[in-house]
Each structure stands twice: as C-alpha cells, then as structure tokens.
Amino acid sequence: MSTTGEVLRYPFSAVVGQDRLKLALILSAIAPGIGGVLIRGEKGTAKTTAVRGLGPLLPAGADGRPARVVELPIGATEDRVIGSLDLARALRDGEAVFTPGLLARADGGVLYIDEVNLLADHLVDVLLDAAASGRVTIERDGVSHTQDAEFVLVGTMNPEEGELRPQLLDRFGLAVDVVAPSDVEERVAVVQRRMAFDADPASFIAAHAAAQAALAAQIAAARERVHRVGIAPAQLRRIAGICAHLQVDGLRGDLVVARAAAAHAAWRGADEVDQTDIAVAVELALPHRRRRDPFDTGGLGEQELSDAMAAGDEAAGEPEPDPDPDGGPDGGGSGDGDAPDIPDGDTDGDTDGGDTSGDGAGDDSRRFGTAPSRQGPSTRLRAMTVTGIGDGDPGRRSRSRTVRGHTTRAVDFEAGSAVHLFGTTLAAAQRTVGSGTAWRAAGRSPVRVEDLRGAQREGTEGNLVVFVLDLSGSMTARDRLRALTEACVALLRDSYTRRDRVAVVVARGSGARVVVPPTRSVDLAVARLSDLRVGGRTPLAEGLDEARSLIANARIREPRRRPLLAVLTDGRATSGPRAVARAQAAARAVRRDGIDAVVIDCEQGMIRLGLAAELAHRLGGRHVPMTELSGTSIRDALGVRNTPADRVA
C-alpha cells in the first residue's frame, strides 16, 4: 500500500501484512464510525508500533491539542473507563462532580487496548458502543452525563492467548491478521530502521517528518471529503448481495462495508464509491464476521471472495464478465485487466486444517480427531462448576466475587469499588444518632467519607479446565472413539463459550504427557488434538499425576483461577504392576488438593465394570455416563441442551 493515496486495485488479496494493517488504520482514522480495527498476530509483529504511529497523523482537536494515543490497561475498572461521580467531593462539599474517564481523554485521538481478548466483555461492549456512536452516556448513581468520545478504537491480540467471542468480533469494524515478513530483505530493512531509531531518535524522526506531514494532510483532506462521497443504489445492492452470499448475520456488516468503502473512495480522492472500494472494504470488514463457532476458522479465501463479488454483480444488476479463457485471476466483474496476480497459496483459508479430519475417516481405531459435526445447531453443556466462590477473572462458569453482578452484602470500602448505598447510609445513621438536628440546621449531609461502605458483588468467573484423555487401546473401538470425540468437542465448545483456560493431558501407552498447556485458545487445543494416536495400555495414575502437576504450576502463575479436572476414560488402569492401586492413590491425591473433578464415563457394551464411577467417587467428583447409541444420546447423557436459544453465536 502506498501512503500517498495510490488506488488499490482488485483483488485486494495481493496486499498483505503491514500494508493491509496501515490501510485499515487509515480508513478508521478517516471514518471513525467504521468501529475501529482489531489486529491479530503473533508477538513481535509491530502491532503496537503501528498503532502508536497513527496518533501523530490525526488532526488536532477543537482546543488545538494534538491527538493522542490513550492506552487502556486490561485491568481497568468500568468507572475508570467511562468516568464516575467524585464521591469524596460529593460527601465533603455536597457537589455532584463528574470525573471523566479514559473515553473522554481519548476524544479526537486513538484508544488503544493491547490484549483486547483478555479484557472483560462488558468493558469491550462499552468501548465499541462509544466508538460507533462518538458519545458515551452515563446514567448511574443519580448522575446523568453525556460526553464526546469520538476516537479510533484499536485492539491488538495474540490468537494463541484465546479468541474474542464472535459477538464481540462482530462489533469491531475491521480486522487484520499480521505476520512477520518472510522475505529476508524486508526483515533486514526493519531491523536497520529500528537500530537507526535507537541510535538517534531525533534524527530518525526528522528524516521522516516531511513524509509524515504529507500523510497527515492527506488523511485530514479525506476526513473532510468522506461526508460528500456518494454511494449509488446499485453499489448498495452490490454490498447487500455480497453480505447475503457470505451469510453474514445481521446488517452491521453491510453498514461497515459501506462506510469503509466510502472512506477508501475519499482516501483515493474519488467522489463516488466503485467496485474497487467495495472489494477492499469486503476483505477488511467481513472475514471475521463469518465465525459463528469456536471450530470455525473464519477468513475469506480467494475463490470465496471471487464468488461473493460475482453475487454482488448480480445483485447490482450488472452482467457477469466473460470468463477468462486462460483461467486467470480476473473474476471480480470489474474488467480490470491490470489487477495484480495473487501469489500461489496466498489464501486466508489455508489454515483450517481441513485434511486432518480426512486422515481419521478411514482409521478411527488408530487416530483421534476433533472435527465437529456440522449437522444441526451447536450444543452446549449444562454448566459444570467449581464449588464455593472464587475471585478469578470474569467468565461464565463458576461463582465469583466481581466488580459487576448482583450485590450480596456491604464490606469495607476500597478506592475504585462500588458503593453500597444502604450500608453507607446505615453507617452514617449509627454515627449521628442524637445529632440529627445539628446537621439538618447546617444544611449538609450526615454522610462522611469514613461512613462509606463497599458493595460486594457476585458474578461468574472463568476456570482452568484440564482434560485428561484416555487414549488407550480400550478406546479404539470405532463407536467408542466416535463417542469420545463428540464428548471432547462438546466440552471444548463449552469451555470456549465460558471463557475458560483449557489444558489437555493425554494418557496412553506407558505414560502421560501435556499436549496442550494452559491456554485461552480452543483453536490451539483442537489443532493439537486433531492428529493424536490411539492405542496401548492405560496409564491412568500417570495421567492424574500429570494433571495435578500442571494445575500446581498454573496456580503459581494465576493463583486466583480455580481448576476443574475433566477425565474422559472407561476407568481401566492397565499400565504396569499395581496399576489400579496407583490410580486410586492418584485420585485421592487430587481430592486432597481440593481440585473439583468430573469423570466422563466412556465404558460401553452389555457388561460394564463401573470403574469410571468408582474413580469419580475417589476423586470426590461428578460421574457422567455416556451411551454408545448415537450423538443425540451422548448429548442427553452429558446434559446438553440442544435448542435454538443455546446456539453458540
């Protein structure tokens, strides 16, 4: 991408990496109503550097202050984000004074959230609403306040740490995947620039000042022009046809594509949106909206884009172009013969692991696969929770003390916590018994700062769910392996929707090993499990011991995240001498550690030994039997709801 407004020709797939990221940021700067940019990529791909470079390119605010990049820490409270009433001044002076939050500070600039996938969902909703409307309204604690909050919202994330829920993905206007360049010369150039900056920052900035000023002027001109860019009805029909063809839920995708296309037209100096603008907008605004399930890869491949553009041509009432007799890439309906070739293999759909499920199709007895069935609506387990109440990160599984949720009781007040109004009033009343006439005569509230009581609120948290998979020879029967696969898929999907961390331990042969360390990424778990081998003895004791060790190490890193152990086995311990006794001892050790557990009983057949139920008893956990009849029976045995309301969106 050129930073001088060069027109990007269709197909846009030829524009990758940092160039696509720069264009997405520029379009959001031109039209903040797009809804911001989500940047996904591994660590060390200059995501943060690119975002911070956008601030100086934005026009100054109404007060003449330069635009700035405001960073929002993932541990921020809602009051810190949207603002709150200054309680100390209200109690001391009797004045209702509103203290603006980070949204107000970011007005006219960039609000940047690193690791946005780790941010509490309710805060993400607040931010995205403000980014789309340009204002934030607070109605709470007897205060009604509206403030300007027009900013470019940018979130970065490493998918290895877990994905955003699809509902939140949809709220981001544009999304870009960034990878480090593979070309040696590009990598050398990046290192040289970085070293030049480190050696003499002032000289480096001065050397690029003219180009930066020119780019800032061009963005400012495009911001002035974007409101005058026209979108013909035929182009709106084209956008609607594309979104309908790609089965994009709702109408937000249509709106974002239209806004991004208008911004791109303004960026290239045009007065009307054309097919080039729409093609660029489609690739930035729609791929991430196609993911409806934790096992969907999303993305938009080359052929899918071509088919979608053809559907858009049909909806717009344009005839299809003559087919290219040479089978060339020109299939977008625009007739642009100068469109750049797409490099072989450059497709957004090449990471779906599609051939892994095929490997297991003819070898169910030897390979474990997690490819879920696409028949029927998605299912979700009834909540398997950790007992008691915790203090973990927000999630959707177990009870937890949180800053949101319903109020349970009054506690000592701490800065940043919510105020328990009844408890505060009661404390003031107890202190001022017999002196009511004096404070009424003074015309002041009897409540003092020392009377404040905090509100303890209860919500739900995410947990560390550790799966122990028995992949021994007793699991190699085709029906049993299929049942185990369905159960594993259901459990992983459940953990995804409840915002857990997941880890997987496999017990097979002579020992057990961790195949998925604790992660928020269910994608990673699915990828690691898709090609596991099945067979050998059942080292059940080793599997439980490995899970205990994993949980102990995880508690050091995240002491507030409570574990839940899910063991999928038939309960037959057959590895080495005294295997049963060692498995029983390992189960008792898990129970002594206070680890909540559930055993998914994979035993089948007419004669059943009930060993899995005995294991659940020794673990002090829940026993869930699993039938061999059908997927529906399995879901019923697991307590799975299968209604439209439970669909994982």
VENTA-V531849 format. One record per backbone hydrogen bond with DSSP energy under -0.5 kcal/mol. CO is the residue of the C=O (numbers start at 1). NH is the residue of the N-H. If there is no record, write none. Layout:
BEGIN
CO,NH / CO,NH
END
This chain:
BEGIN
2,5 / 7,9 / 11,14 / 12,15 / 14,16 / 16,19 / 16,20 / 17,21 / 18,22 / 19,23 / 20,24 / 21,25 / 22,26 / 23,27 / 24,28 / 25,29 / 26,30 / 27,31 / 31,34 / 32,35 / 35,173 / 36,174 / 37,39 / 37,155 / 38,40 / 38,176 / 39,157 / 40,178 / 42,45 / 46,50 / 47,51 / 48,52 / 49,53 / 50,54 / 51,54 / 51,55 / 52,56 / 54,57 / 54,58 / 55,58 / 58,67 / 61,64 / 65,61 / 68,70 / 68,110 / 69,71 / 70,112 / 71,73 / 73,76 / 77,81 / 78,82 / 79,83 / 80,102 / 81,103 / 82,101 / 84,99 / 85,87 / 86,90 / 87,91 / 88,92 / 89,93 / 89,94 / 89,95 / 90,94 / 95,97 / 97,86 / 98,100 / 99,84 / 101,105 / 102,106 / 104,107 / 106,109 / 109,152 / 110,70 / 110,112 / 111,154 / 112,72 / 112,114 / 113,116 / 113,156 / 115,118 / 116,119 / 120,123 / 120,124 / 121,125 / 122,126 / 123,127 / 124,128 / 125,129 / 126,130 / 127,131 / 128,132 / 129,133 / 130,134 / 134,149 / 136,147 / 137,139 / 138,145 / 140,143 / 143,140 / 143,145 / 145,138 / 147,136 / 149,151 / 150,108 / 151,153 / 152,111 / 152,154 / 153,37 / 154,113 / 155,39 / 156,115 / 156,116 / 157,41 / 157,159 / 158,161 / 159,162 / 160,521 / 165,168 / 165,169 / 166,170 / 167,171 / 168,171 / 168,172 / 169,172 / 174,38 / 176,40 / 176,178 / 178,42 / 183,187 / 184,188 / 185,189 / 186,190 / 187,191 / 188,192 / 189,193 / 190,194 / 191,195 / 192,196 / 193,197 / 194,198 / 195,199 / 196,200 / 200,204 / 201,205 / 202,206 / 203,207 / 204,208 / 205,208 / 206,209 / 208,212 / 209,213 / 210,214 / 211,215 / 212,216 / 213,217 / 214,218 / 215,219 / 216,220 / 217,221 / 218,222 / 219,223 / 220,224 / 221,225 / 222,226 / 225,228 / 225,229 / 226,229 / 230,273 / 232,235 / 232,236 / 233,237 / 234,238 / 235,239 / 236,240 / 237,241 / 238,242 / 239,243 / 240,244 / 241,245 / 242,246 / 243,248 / 244,247 / 251,255 / 252,256 / 253,257 / 254,258 / 255,259 / 256,260 / 257,261 / 258,262 / 259,263 / 260,264 / 261,265 / 262,266 / 263,267 / 264,268 / 265,270 / 266,269 / 271,230 / 274,278 / 275,279 / 276,280 / 277,281 / 278,282 / 279,283 / 280,284 / 281,285 / 282,286 / 282,287 / 284,175 / 286,289 / 287,290 / 287,299 / 288,291 / 290,292 / 293,296 / 300,348 / 301,305 / 302,306 / 303,307 / 304,308 / 305,309 / 306,310 / 307,311 / 308,312 / 309,313 / 310,314 / 311,315 / 312,316 / 313,317 / 313,318 / 314,317 / 323,325 / 324,327 / 329,331 / 335,337 / 336,339 / 341,343 / 343,346 / 345,347 / 347,350 / 349,352 / 353,356 / 353,357 / 354,358 / 355,359 / 356,360 / 357,361 / 358,361 / 358,362 / 360,363 / 363,366 / 363,367 / 366,534 / 367,369 / 368,532 / 370,372 / 380,641 / 383,385 / 390,401 / 393,462 / 398,461 / 399,390 / 400,402 / 400,459 / 402,457 / 406,458 / 409,456 / 411,454 / 414,417 / 418,455 / 419,421 / 420,424 / 421,425 / 422,426 / 423,427 / 424,428 / 425,429 / 426,430 / 427,431 / 428,432 / 430,433 / 432,435 / 435,439 / 436,440 / 437,441 / 438,442 / 439,443 / 439,444 / 440,443 / 448,451 / 449,452 / 452,413 / 453,420 / 454,411 / 454,456 / 455,457 / 456,408 / 456,409 / 457,402 / 458,406 / 459,400 / 460,395 / 461,397 / 461,398 / 463,465 / 463,501 / 464,466 / 464,564 / 465,467 / 465,503 / 466,566 / 467,469 / 467,505 / 468,470 / 468,568 / 469,471 / 469,507 / 471,535 / 472,475 / 473,476 / 477,481 / 478,482 / 479,483 / 480,484 / 481,485 / 482,486 / 483,487 / 484,488 / 485,489 / 486,490 / 487,491 / 488,492 / 489,493 / 490,494 / 491,495 / 492,496 / 493,497 / 494,498 / 495,500 / 496,499 / 498,396 / 501,465 / 502,519 / 503,467 / 504,515 / 504,516 / 505,469 / 506,508 / 506,513 / 507,471 / 508,511 / 511,508 / 513,506 / 513,515 / 516,504 / 519,502 / 520,522 / 521,525 / 522,526 / 523,527 / 524,528 / 525,529 / 526,530 / 529,532 / 532,368 / 536,473 / 537,509 / 537,539 / 538,540 / 538,574 / 538,575 / 539,543 / 540,544 / 541,545 / 542,546 / 543,547 / 544,548 / 545,549 / 546,550 / 547,551 / 548,552 / 549,553 / 550,554 / 551,555 / 552,556 / 553,557 / 554,558 / 558,561 / 560,391 / 560,562 / 562,464 / 563,596 / 564,466 / 564,566 / 565,567 / 565,598 / 566,468 / 566,568 / 567,569 / 567,600 / 568,470 / 569,602 / 570,612 / 571,573 / 572,574 / 574,576 / 576,579 / 578,582 / 579,583 / 580,584 / 581,585 / 582,586 / 583,587 / 584,588 / 585,589 / 586,590 / 587,591 / 588,592 / 589,593 / 590,595 / 591,594 / 594,596 / 596,565 / 597,622 / 598,567 / 598,600 / 599,601 / 599,624 / 600,569 / 600,602 / 601,626 / 606,608 / 610,614 / 611,615 / 612,616 / 613,617 / 614,618 / 615,619 / 616,620 / 616,621 / 617,620 / 622,599 / 622,624 / 623,625 / 624,601 / 630,634 / 631,635 / 632,636 / 633,637 / 634,638 / 635,639 / 635,640 / 636,639 / 639,382 / 641,380 / 643,646 / 644,647 / 647,649
END
